[in-house]
Amino acid sequence: MNTNFTCRIIRTFMLIIATAVMPIWAQAAFNQAVIIDHTCTNINAIPRSAIEQAVQSLHIAYGHTSHGSQITEGMTGLVDFANNGGLGLQLPRDIFQWNQGGTNGALDLHDYAMDGDAGYYPQWVDNTRNYLGSPEAGTGRGSAHPMVNVIMWAWCGQVSGKYANGTLTSEYLTPMSQLEQEYPGIIFVYMTGHLDHWDDANNKAANQMIRNYCLQNKKVLYDFADIESYDPDVKHFEFAGDDCTYYASATGNALGNWAQEWQNSHVQGTDWYDCGAAHSEPLNANRKAYAAWWLWARLSGWSPDQPSNQAPSAPQLISPADGETGLSLTPELRTGAFSDPDSGDTHSQSHWQVAGSADFSNLIYNNESTVSLTTCRLPEALLSSGVLYYWRVRHVDNHGTPSAWSATRQFTTLSAVSEDADGDGIPDTQEINDQTVDLDSDGNADINQAGMKCLKTCEGNVMAAIKQQAGILAIQTFKSVAGSSITNTTNRPAELPFGLLQFSLQVQNAGDTAQLTIHFSQPAAATAHWYKYDSTHGWTDFSAHATFSADRKCVTLELQDGGFGDADGLANGIIVDPSGPGTVSTPESGNTGSGGSSGGNCFIGSMLDFDSSHSTASLDRTHAHRSIIPAFQDQRQAARNSNGKIVGRE
């Protein structure tokens, strides 16, 4: 086949898809101007669905110098701020992530895509055309970057001078309009310049001229100057500079710095976050980032004037009863049915929390699940015997809006659990006492090695040993569980010949990514993948984080505290994981077994049950199963990027 012809077909197909999901704004003009100013800095007002739509539909190229970096520096800092619940945000982890190319589910934003800034004419116009390439008739975009559908340029300090010299129209407004005509499939975002107290009159006049033009001609404007003229309490500073210093008049003395004052009187990490902010203060960049996401949401079709989605009703807790005692270490939590005042809204997710304190400051379980909607069984190795726990739930609708938390209930676990009388972290019936067993072939009996635990699996008559590596402080528990103990059969592998191995690990630092090895007395099948189960994702192929040795008798796992492979959902220094080798051959009709015989040392029914109330209407299970490996890979890459290394890698 002709390679060039094939490439053209693929490229055309990708553009057809991109155009199909492209919001209407990229195919027709706005009915009115879109002005992003200080009134567009309430990040909590942007619905989750609008953020996700922006991520799916926008491909942005941004040209700027130092002042313009306030937007992207603020956007970078917003990721962790939101992840940690700043401003009370309760959104999926890394929802505000961005990068060039939109990898790992991030917003596609090419920062510094074009050299210079809007003050360098004609360079900024030439650089735009060079970056985009020749216009394509079918899409109205550029041939060199055919996916790009948003272009944005920032100013540095030249806007005042261009107004004073009478060139603001010829060197900015007119060229922007010409580019819009050349590339009708791209939205060009206009921008005001930053505040300039030292040329106050020209600065104000220039920025107002840009505003008037955008209002009269139905353009999209990011009002950089207006955003830095107000603090979060909407206090206006008539005479301010780009560093947030405010003055008595255009020629008067400095009176203070509104950003520093606000930061000093509010809580960092809760009300604002530290981040890069060239020439200015972090709070200014915070607000620039909030406004940027308001812009992206508007460009993807969201209107703040749309009727607001009502939150679902707070769930009613069914069981266990409040104050119930004597519960197992893997109790099942259950709520009543989903209820929402908006007709047609559906149940898309539930957020389960268990804590050791009534104020939930001591969380031990944090599960945001699309699988366990009204029923959630807590995983092994999470609870301790004879301890009082508190739990609560909230339901989430298909728009991503959460309900209020349910009432809080409490329960107490059994006072004593006899399966591990010697307290070594291994069930007594599964312990190996044979001094000749050396699964890692290092010449030392496994049971005598520090940092190693070994057991007999409850299925397959196999011995298994888990070995601690650098970065892991301790292996707390190790247990074999029958695969058939998990009644959720959706996406479960046809055979789990060794059952599942349940362990809990203590890592050096909360959020660390660690490695460990598991050795077997028998090789895993050549076709086996590594599978895990938790109540957040259900059954998932975890092979992206599992590496088998050549003889298939050893597997190295990569796990992240609070991320991929951690069933408790918390970056708390403890990793809890149930997983094992499995094959995906199609089982006999009605066969829900694990493929191995179940011995007396198995712990049937001790794992997680399937939520039978969950319907295919609220979750495409096939899609969820196929998408989970990329999700885990995304989290692993995020861990690499944030930590700079993989803890435990030798």
N, C-alpha and C positions, 0 to 999 in steps of 0.2 A: 504494500500500500504506500502511496505517496505520503511521505512524512509531513511535508508542508501543508498538503491538503487536509490531513488529519488534524494538524494543529489548528488550522483555520476553523474546522468544524467544532473542535473542543472550545476554542475561544468564543465562537459565535454562540454556542450553547450556554456558556457561562454568562455571557452578556444578556442573553434572553432571560436566564434565571434572575440575574441581578436586577434587570428592568422590571421583572414580574413582582419582585418583593420591594421595589423602590416606592417610597411614599408618593402620594399624588403631587406633593410640592415640587418634585423634580421633573414632573411632566407638564406642569402648568404653573402659571404665576400665582403668588399669594393674592387673596382678595383684599388684604390690607397689610400694612407694614407690620413686621415682627420686631419689636424693640425689647432688647434684653438689657435691663438696667437694675438699679438697686431694689426695685420691687420684685425682682426675679432671683432672690438669693435665699429663699426658704427651701432648703434641700429636702425637708420633710414633706413638702407639698407635692413633690413629683412622685407619682405612683410608680410602683415597681414595674408594672407592665409597660410604662412609657420608657423607663430606663432600659429595659430588656429589648424593646422595639428599636430604640436608638442603636444599641449594640448590634442588632441584627441587620440594620438597614443602612447605616452610615459608614462612609469611607472618606476620611477627612485628611486633607493636606494643609499644613499650617506653616506659614512663613513669618519669622519674627527675629528680633535680636533680644537684648537683655530684658527690657520692660515686658515684652510679650511672654517671656518665660514664666511670669507670675501665674499665668493661667495653667500651664502644664505642671509647674512645680506644685501648685495647689492641688491639682488633680491627682498627682502622685501621692501626696500626703493624705488625701481624702480616703484612699483605699484602706489603710490601717485604722484611721479614725472611725470610719463606718464599721469596719470589722469588729472593733472594740466597743461599739454601741454609743459613740459620741453623738451628742444632740438627741439621744434617745432613738437613734436609727436602728431599725430591726429588719435588716435586709439580708439576702443571701451573701455569704462570704465572697469577697472579691468582685462584687457586682459592679464596682466603679473602676475596675482594672482596665488599663488601656495600654496599647503598644502598637508599633508599626506592623501592619499585617493582620491585626486582630486575632493573633494566635491564642490558644487556650481559652476561648470564649470571651476575649477582651474586646473593647471598643477599638476599631481600626483607626488610629490617628498617627499620621506620619509627621512627627515633630521635626522642625527645621527642614521641611521638605524642599523649600526653595530658599536660596541665600538672600540675605538682606532683610529689609523691612519696607513698609509702605512709604517711607520717606525718601527712598532712593529711586528716583524716576530718571530714565525709563527702565532701569534695571529690574525693578520688581515686576513690571509688565512682561518684559522679555523673559524673565525667569519663570513666570507663570506659564507662558506659551511653551517654553522649552521643556518644562516639567510635564505638562499635559500632552504635548504632541499635537499633531493636526486633529481638528475636530472630526468626529465620525458621524456621518449622516444619520445612522440608525439609532444612536443613543444620545447624541448631543454631548458626548464626553470626549476626552482626549485619547488618542491612539496609543500613547506611551504608557498611560496609567488608566486603562479603561474602567476600572472599578471606582475610581475617585469621583464622588458626587458632591463634595463640599470643599470649597477653597476659602481659607481665611488668612488675612494678612493683619499684622499688628504694626503700630507705629513705635518709633522711639521718641525723639524730642522735636521732630520737624514740623508738626502740624501747625504750630503757631506761626512759624516763619513762612510757610506756604500761604497761609491766609494773609499775612502782612504783605507778601510779594504778589498777591493776586493770582497764584498758580494752583490753589487748592482744587479748583474745578478741572483745569486742564491736565493736571498731573495726578489726580486721584479719582474724582467722581466720574469724569468722562471715560477714562480708561477702564474703570470697573464696569461701567455700563457696556462698553464695547466687548469686554470679555464675556459678559453675560449673553450678549447676542451671538458671539462666536461659539459658545459652549452652552446651549440651552438646557442640557441635561445636568448641569452643575449649579448648585446654589453658591453664590459668592457672598460671603459675610462681610459687611462693611463694619468699620470700627472707628470709634473716636480715639483721639490721642490721650495720653496720660495727663494728669493735672500739671500745670506749670505756674507756680505762684509768682515766679520772677518775670513772667510775661503774661500776667493774669488776663488783661483785656483781650489780647489776640488769641490766647488759648481758649477762653470762653467763647469768643466769636467763631473761631474755627470749628470747635466741637458742635456748636449750635447749628452752624451751616450744614454740617454732615447730618445732624438729626433731622433738620428740616427737609433735606433732600430725600432722605430715606422715608420719611412720613409721606411726602408728596408723591413719591414714585413707587410706594409699596415694596420697599427693600427690606432686607434682614440686617439689623444693626445690633452689634454687641457694644454697648455704651460703656467703654472702659473708664472714662472720666467720671460718669455719673456714679458708678459703683464705688469708686474711692472717695466720693464726696459725702457718704453717709456711713454711720456706724451701725451695728446690728440692731440698735434700738431706734433706728430711723431718725437719728439726730443729724441734721444737715450742717455741713461745714462750708460756708460760702467761700472762704478764702483758705484753701488748703493746698498742700503740695503733694507730689507723688509719693513722698515718704510718710504721709499721713500727719505731718505737722500742720497745725492750723494757726491762723494769724488773725490779728484784730481787724485788718483791712488789707487791701491790695499792697499797701506800702507799710503796714503796721508791724508791730513786734510779734514774735512767735508767742503763742499762749500755751501750747502743749502739743501732745501727739495723741490723736483720738484712738489709734489702734493700741498703742502701749497702755493707755489708760484703761481701755476696755479689757485688754488681756490681763492686766494686773488685778482687776476686780472680778475676774471670772476664773473658772477652773480649767487648766490646760488638760486636754484629753477628754474632757466632758463637754465644755462649751466652745472650745477652739483647739487647734492643733498646730504644733510647730512644723514648719516646712520652709523650703527655699522661697525667697520673695525679693528678687533683685531690686535694689534701690528703695525697698519698702519694708513692711512688717508682715509677719506670718498671717495675721488676721485679714489683711488686705488680699493676700493670695488665697486664703480660705474662701472668701466671698467671691473672688474671681472664679474659683473652681465650682462653687454652687451655681453661679450664673451660667458657666459653661455647660453644665449638665442640664440646666433649664433650656438652654439653647438647643442642645442635641435632642432633648425630648420634644421640643416644639418642631424641630426640623423633621422629626420622624412621625409627626402627625398628632401629637398630643396638644390639646387645648385646655388651659386651666379653667376655661369657662364651661367645660363639659360637666354634666351632673356628676357629683362625686359618688364614688362607690361606697356603699355602706358596709361597715365591718360585720362579719358573722356574729352570731350570738355566742357568748361565752359558753363553753361546753359544760355539761352536767357530768360530774364524776359518778361512776357506777360502782366500781370495785377496784381495790379493796375498800371496805367500809372505813370511815374515819375512826382512827384509834385502834384498828384491828391489830391483833398480836399473833405471834407464832407463825408468821409468813415464811415461806421458803426463801432461799437466797436468790431465786429467779422468779419473783412474783409476776403475775400478769396484771397490767394496769388497763382499765377499760373506761371509756366515756360513753355518753349517750350519742344519739345521731346528730349529724351536722344540721345546723339551722342558720338561715341567712334571711334578712328582711328583703333583699333584692331577689325578685323572681328570676329564676334561671341560673343563679350563681351555684357553683358546685364546690365540693370539698376537694381541694388539691393537695393539702399538706396538713400535718399536725406537728406541733412543737411540744415535746415531752421534756420535763425537767424533774430531776430528783436531787435532793440536797440534804445535807446534814444539819441545816439550820432553817428556822422558820422564815427568815428573810432571804433565803436562797443565795446568800453570799458564799456558802460553802457547797457549790455545785459538784456533784459527782457523776451526773448523767445529763447530757444535753443533746437531744435527738430531734432534728428537723426532718421528718420522714414523709415521703410520698407513698410509702408502702404501708406503714402502720398508722392507719388513720383513726380508728376508734379502739384499737387493741394494741398493746405493746408489752411484750415480755422482756424483762430486763436480762441482760446477758450475764453469763457466768463470770466469776472473779470480780464482780463489781461491789456487791454488798457484803457486809460482815455480819456474823451471828450476834444476836442479842442487842441490836442497835436500833435506835429510833430514827426514822427517815421521814422527809416531807416530799410531797409530789404535787404537781399541777400540770395543766395542759392548756394550749390554746389552738383553735382551729384556724385554718387559712383558706380563703376562697380562691377561685380560679383567676382572680385579678392580683393575687399576691397580698391581699389585705388581711392582716391577722385580727382575730377577735381579742377581746380582753382576756386576761388570764382567768381560768376557772378558780373557784374557791380552792384553798389549800387543804389537803388532807394529810394525815400522818399514819404511819404503820411501823410496827416493830417486828424484826425478823426473829426466827427461832433462837433460843438462848444457846443451844449447842448443836453442832453438826458433827456427826460421828465419822464421816467418810475419811477424814484425815486426822486420826488420833495422835499421830506422832508429830504433827505440825510441820511437816517438811514441804508442804505445798503440793503433794501428789496424793491422790486418793489411795488409801491403804491397799485396796484390791488391785490396783494397777502398778504398784511398786515393783521394781526389779532389785533383787538382792544378790544376784549372781556376780561374783567378782571377776568372772572371765569375759563379761560383756564389754566390748570396746568398739562401739559403733563408729567412732571417729578415727579409729586405727592409729592412735598416737602412742600405743604401748601402755596406756594407763587404763585401769578399770573405770568405766564411766561413773559409777556410783561413788567413786572416791575423789572425783575432780570437783574442785570449787567452780562455781559458775556453770554447772551443768546439771540437768535433771533428765532422768530417763524413766520410761514406763512401758507397759504392755498395752497396745491399743485394744479397744473393746471390739474391734472388727478387723478381720484379716489375719489375726494371730501374728502381728508384727510388733517388733520392739522399735521404739522411737526415742531419740535423745535430742534435747534442745540445748544449744551451747551459746553461752553469753559471749558477746564481742565488746570491743572498746566502745564506750559511749553508753553502754547499758550498765546501770549500777547493780541491778539484781533481777533475777527471775523469781517472781513471787509465787506463782502457781503454774502447774502444768497438768493437764487433764485430757483424757480421751473421751470423746462424746460420739454416740451413734448418729450417723447422718439422718437416720429415719426419725430421730427425736424432733426434728424440725418439720412441722406439718405443712409448711408453705412449700409446695412443690413447683411453683412458678419459676422456671429457669434453673431448677435444680439439676445438676448433672445426673446422667442415668446411673452412674456407679460412683460410689465413694468407697473404694476397697479398703482403705485404712480408717474410715470414719473421719471425724474432724478432730483437730488438736486445738484445745482451748488453753491459752496462756495469758498471763499478765506480767508485764515488764515495767521496771522503774528505770527511766532514763535520766540523764544528768540534768537537763534543763527542760522546762515546759516548752513544747513545740518542736523539740528535737526530732530529727529523722535518724533512725538507727537501723542497723542490720543485725541479723542473727542467723544461725544455721540450724537446720534440723536434719539429723541423720537417721536412716532407717536400716533395719536388718534385711529388708528386701527392696529391690528396685521398684520405683513407680513405673507404671506402664509407659511405653514410648509415646503413646497418644495422650497421656494424661496432662491436663492443665492444672493450675493451682486455683482452687475456688474458696471463696469465703462467704459467710452469711452474717448479716446484721439487720436490725429492724429498720435502719434508715434506707438501705438500698436493696434489701432482699438478697437473693443469690447473685453473685457477680464473679466473673472470671478475673482473677487477680494476677494472672500470669505476667502482666507488664511489670510487676514488682517481685517476681519469683524467678530465680535462675537455678535450674537443675544442673548437677554435675554430669560428667560424661556417662558415668555408670548408673545414673538416675537413683542413686541411694542417698543423695544429699541434696538439699535445696537451701538456697540463700534467699531470705526475705528482706525486703526493704519496707519499713513502716514509719509513719509519722504520727507523733503524739498529737491528738486532736484532728488529724487529717486522714489520709488513706491508710486503711488497715487498722484503725483504732475505733472500736465499737462504742466507746463511751462518749464520743463526740466532743471531748474537751481536751484542750492543751493544758494538762494538769500534771505532767510528769509521769503518767501511767498510761501504758498502751495495753488495751484488752483486745484479743483477736481470736476468733474461732475460724479455722480454715484447714484445708487439706487437699490432697490430689484427687482429681475426679476425671471421668471421661464423659463425653457428650453423645455417645451412641444412643439412638432412639430407644427408650424403654418399651417393654410390652405394655399394651393398653391396660391401664389400671394399676400398673406396678409403681408403687411409691417407695419401694425398698431402696437400700443403699448399695446393694450388690454384694454384701458380705454378711456372714452369719453374726448374729448378735450374741455375745457371751454374757455371763452373769455379772461381769464387771463394767457393763455399759450403764450410762446414766440416761435412761429413756425419759423423754419429756422434760429434760432439764434445760433445754435451750429456748429458742424463740418461736412462738406460734404465729401463724399467718392470720392477718385480720380478715376474717371471712366476709366482713361488710364492705370490703373494698371492691369496687366494680371497675370493669374496663372502661366505663364512661369517664371515670376520673383519672385514669392512668393508662397510657398505652404501654403495657408491660414490655412488649417486644422492643419498643424504642428505648425504654428505660434501660433494659438489659444491654442493648447494643451501645448505648451512650456512656455507660459507667466507666469503661476502661479509659476513654479520653478524659473523663472527669478526674479519675485518679492520677493520670499522667499530668494533667494540669496542676493538680495539687502538689505532685512531686516536684515539678519544675518550679512552682512558686516557692517550695521549701528550699530548693537549691539557690534560687535568686535571693531569698531573704537571709539565709544563713551563710551563704558563700561556700558551704561544704556539706557533705553528708556525714553526719555523726556516725561513728562506728565503721567507716570505710577504712580498710587497711591498705 
